[in-house]
Amino acid sequence: MAKKKVCVSFDYEHDRLYYNLIEAWNENPKIDFSINDCTPNEIKTESVSTVKQVLSTKIGQANYMIAIIGEHSNDKHPDSKEIGYNNWQAYEIAKNTEKGNGLVVVKIKQENAAPSEAYGVGAKWVYSFNLEDILEKLNELVGK
């Protein structure tokens, strides 16, 4: 069976540690997903339109998204008006939905606010950061 192509959305400034853990899991040959970082900080430009184009391409290459929801995932970005969404994570989730990809929302803490774009789109929700629950929800999306 081919590995699931997963784009990971997270707040680069605050939640990079969680992405690094997913990256480490990705190295395990027994885990059946391959990940792609979907954060604008990895894109070396200040141009919002270029960032949008690169993110849309990365999201389009995936079949699923894991959105890591930390304390700052719903904070307003200074370029929100130009982005067209509250922040980059909201943009990524909206594009993921637009592409018809599955979404697993992983709240690091249950009280963390997720972008509104994560609601009402058939997302699977995980309320702690652990591999077993994330894989279970990804597999539920595959079974749809």
C-alpha positions in Angstrom: 0.0 0.0 0.0 1.3 3.5 -0.9 2.1 5.8 1.9 -0.4 8.6 2.7 0.8 11.9 1.5 0.3 14.3 4.4 0.9 18.1 4.5 1.5 19.4 8.0 0.2 22.8 9.0 1.5 24.4 12.2 2.7 27.6 13.7 6.4 27.7 12.8 7.4 30.1 15.6 5.7 28.3 18.4 4.9 24.7 17.5 7.9 23.6 15.5 8.8 21.0 18.1 5.6 19.1 17.4 6.4 19.1 13.7 9.9 17.8 14.4 8.3 14.9 16.3 6.1 14.1 13.3 9.2 14.3 11.1 10.9 11.8 13.4 7.8 9.4 13.2 8.0 9.8 9.4 11.5 8.2 9.4 10.0 5.0 10.9 9.4 2.6 7.9 6.4 1.1 9.8 4.5 4.4 9.7 2.5 4.6 6.6 2.6 8.3 5.8 5.0 10.7 4.2 5.0 14.3 5.3 5.5 17.7 3.7 6.0 20.9 5.7 3.2 23.4 4.8 4.5 26.4 6.6 5.3 29.8 5.0 8.4 30.3 7.2 10.2 27.6 5.1 9.5 29.5 2.0 12.3 32.1 1.6 10.3 35.2 0.5 8.3 38.0 1.9 5.9 38.0 -1.0 2.4 36.9 0.2 1.4 35.9 -3.4 4.5 33.7 -3.8 3.9 32.1 -0.4 0.3 31.4 -1.4 1.4 29.8 -4.6 4.0 27.5 -3.0 1.6 26.5 -0.2 -1.2 25.7 -2.6 1.2 23.5 -4.6 2.4 21.6 -1.5 -1.2 21.1 -0.3 -2.2 20.0 -3.8 0.5 17.3 -3.7 -0.9 15.8 -0.5 -4.1 13.8 0.1 -4.4 14.7 3.8 -3.4 17.5 6.2 -2.5 17.3 9.9 -3.1 20.7 11.4 -1.3 21.1 14.7 -3.3 23.5 16.8 -1.2 25.3 19.4 -1.8 28.3 21.6 -1.2 30.8 18.8 -2.9 29.0 15.9 -5.8 31.4 15.8 -3.8 34.6 16.3 -4.2 37.3 13.7 -1.3 37.7 11.3 -0.1 41.2 10.4 -0.6 40.4 6.7 -4.1 38.9 7.3 -5.8 41.3 4.9 -3.4 40.3 2.1 -3.5 36.6 3.0 -7.3 36.8 2.9 -7.6 34.8 6.1 -6.9 35.4 9.8 -3.4 33.8 9.4 -1.4 31.3 7.3 -2.8 28.3 9.1 -6.3 29.3 8.4 -5.3 29.8 4.7 -3.7 26.3 4.6 -6.7 24.6 6.1 -9.1 26.4 3.7 -6.9 25.4 0.7 -6.8 21.8 2.0 -10.6 21.7 2.1 -10.8 23.4 -1.3 -8.6 20.6 -2.7 -10.9 18.0 -1.2 -8.1 16.6 1.1 -8.8 14.9 4.4 -8.1 16.9 7.6 -6.9 15.7 11.0 -6.9 18.6 13.6 -4.6 17.9 16.5 -5.0 20.2 19.5 -1.9 20.2 21.6 -4.1 21.4 24.5 -7.9 21.0 24.4 -8.4 24.7 25.1 -6.4 25.9 22.1 -8.6 27.7 19.6 -8.5 26.3 16.1 -9.1 28.5 13.0 -12.8 28.6 12.0 -11.8 27.0 8.7 -11.3 23.7 10.5 -15.0 23.4 11.6 -17.8 21.9 9.5 -15.5 20.4 6.9 -15.5 16.7 8.1 -12.3 17.0 10.0 -11.2 14.3 12.4 -10.2 15.8 15.8 -7.5 14.6 18.2 -7.3 16.2 21.6 -3.7 15.3 22.5 -0.5 14.9 20.6 0.2 11.2 20.2 1.0 9.1 17.3 -1.6 6.4 17.8 -4.5 8.8 17.9 -3.2 10.7 14.9 -2.8 7.5 12.8 -6.2 6.3 13.9 -7.9 9.5 12.6 -5.9 9.4 9.4 -7.0 5.8 8.8 -10.6 6.8 9.5 -10.3 9.4 6.7 -8.9 6.7 4.3 -11.9 4.6 5.0 -14.4 7.3 4.0 
